[in-house]
Amino acid sequence: MSPIERKWWFMLPVMVLSGIATQFLLTSAELPHAPSFAGSLIFGLCIVTLYRGLSFCIWMGLLWVAPGLADGKLGRR
């Protein structure tokens, strides 16, 4: 993880977006809402994958908009 990915203001929106996207995907797939190990496993795998993918895309977007973040100055604050 880069230093910027450890900041709460970066992590919180990415986690919220990945949670919303996961719920949307599981609802679209018509996965039953009954709590089960399989449903929890699918939810966990989906949210982690979406979190890492969104985190990478937003991180690349931030570096494109503000290249000064790449040298780690933000991570030392």
Residue, then its C-alpha position, 0 to 999 in steps of 0.5 A: m500500500s502506498p502512503i496515500e492509501r493509508k489516509w482515512w480521507f482516501m480509504l473511507p470513500v473507496m470503502v463506501l463505493s466498493g460496498i455500494a458496488t458490491q451490494f449492487l452486484l449481489t442484488s443484480a445477481e439475485l443472490p439470496h439475502a439469507p445469511s450463509f457462509a457462501g454468501s459471506l464468502i462471495f461478499g468478502l471476495c467481491i468487496v476486497t476485489l472492488y476495493r483494490g481495483l477502485s483504490f488503484c484507479i483513484w490513486m492513478g487519477l490522483l497522480w495524474v491530477a497532482p503528480g506531487l503526491a508521487d514523491g511521498k510528501l503526503g505520507r510523511r504528514 
